[in-house]
Amino acid sequence: MTTYVITVPGTFTTTVGDAARTRLGRALRPADPHHTRMGEAQDLDPLTVNEDDTFTIRLAVEADSAMQAEEDARRLADAALHDAGLDDTSAPLGPAVVTGIDSGV
């Protein structure tokens, strides 16, 4: 298995308060890229929110392939958004993409 850091972009289409952002950050913690050797070296944050209400979710995922890692990350991001009380309409996601690989070699 390989550890991938996957980036999933999105946009808040409604006002998302601090409480929802905090819940979203907590929901992302189990997949926080800080917990990988790569994440510690790169000092990645699992959630970045920009002034224009776009956001980026970065997740560390162990998978056999990049495609599987992207699919798993997308599912994790969707679940975290739902746990924070957000849906596909209030926080649509863009395509997941591999932004780091740690094969342990």
C-alpha positions in Angstrom: 0.0 0.0 0.0 1.0 3.5 -0.7 0.1 6.7 1.2 -1.3 9.4 -1.0 -2.0 13.0 -0.2 -5.2 13.9 -2.1 -6.4 17.4 -2.6 -10.2 18.0 -3.0 -11.3 21.5 -3.9 -14.7 22.9 -3.2 -16.8 26.0 -2.8 -19.2 27.1 0.0 -22.3 28.3 -1.8 -24.0 29.4 1.4 -22.7 31.2 4.5 -20.8 28.7 6.6 -20.3 29.8 10.1 -17.3 29.1 12.4 -19.2 26.3 14.2 -19.7 24.4 10.9 -16.0 25.0 9.9 -14.9 23.7 13.3 -17.1 20.6 12.9 -15.7 20.0 9.4 -12.1 20.3 10.7 -12.9 17.8 13.4 -14.5 15.4 10.9 -11.3 15.6 8.8 -8.9 14.8 11.6 -8.8 11.0 11.2 -7.4 11.6 7.7 -5.2 14.6 8.6 -2.1 14.6 6.4 -0.1 15.8 9.5 -0.1 12.1 10.6 2.1 11.0 7.7 5.9 11.4 7.3 5.1 13.4 4.2 2.6 15.6 6.0 4.8 16.4 8.9 7.6 17.5 6.4 5.2 19.6 4.3 3.1 21.0 7.2 -0.2 20.4 5.5 -3.5 21.5 6.9 -6.6 19.3 6.2 -8.8 22.3 5.5 -8.0 25.6 4.0 -10.7 28.2 3.4 -10.1 31.2 1.2 -11.8 34.7 1.4 -13.9 33.9 -1.7 -15.5 30.9 0.0 -13.5 28.3 -2.0 -11.8 25.7 0.1 -9.3 22.9 -0.2 -9.4 19.6 1.7 -6.2 17.6 1.9 -6.4 14.0 3.0 -3.8 11.3 3.6 -5.2 8.0 2.1 -3.6 4.6 2.0 -4.5 2.8 -1.3 -3.2 0.4 -3.9 -3.5 3.0 -6.7 -3.9 6.7 -7.3 -7.4 6.2 -8.6 -8.5 4.3 -5.6 -6.9 6.9 -3.3 -8.8 9.7 -5.1 -12.1 7.8 -4.8 -11.5 7.1 -1.1 -10.6 10.8 -0.4 -13.7 12.0 -2.2 -15.8 9.7 0.0 -14.0 10.9 3.1 -14.5 14.5 2.1 -18.2 14.0 1.4 -18.7 12.2 4.8 -16.9 15.0 6.6 -19.0 17.7 4.9 -22.2 15.8 5.8 -21.0 15.4 9.4 -20.6 19.2 9.5 -24.2 19.6 8.3 -23.3 20.5 4.7 -24.6 18.9 1.6 -23.6 18.8 -2.1 -25.6 22.0 -2.7 -24.0 24.1 0.1 -20.5 22.8 -0.5 -20.0 21.2 -3.9 -16.7 19.5 -4.4 -14.4 19.5 -7.5 -12.3 16.6 -8.7 -9.9 14.9 -6.3 -6.3 14.9 -7.4 -3.1 13.3 -6.1 -0.7 16.0 -4.7 1.7 13.8 -2.9 2.9 10.1 -2.7 4.8 8.4 0.1 5.6 4.8 -0.9 8.0 4.2 2.0 10.8 3.4 -0.4 
